[in-house]
Amino acid sequence: MANGEFKKHSSQFSILQLKGLLSMPFLNTHYVTEVLHVQPHEKYFADMLSYEISQWIKGTLCTGHQVEQKMLINI
């Protein structure tokens, strides 16, 4: 398999996980606000969420990709 190809696995659970990654911050805004101290409508949050989702897709669904570690909030 070449780099960038999808791994062979069950797609049903991957779709459920992706749906959860996409919808949770907007269905549970109080959780995002309390834990991350940001609002889902802020550009910073949208940028970090899209980055994390793209890293999850590349690391979980694609072959030959190293997931880059990046902290959402500096502690």
Secondary structure, 3 states (H helix, E strand, C coil): CCCCCECCCCHHHHHHHHHHHHHHHHHCHHHHHHHHCCCCCCHHHHHHHHHHHHHHHHHHHECCCCCCCCCCCCC
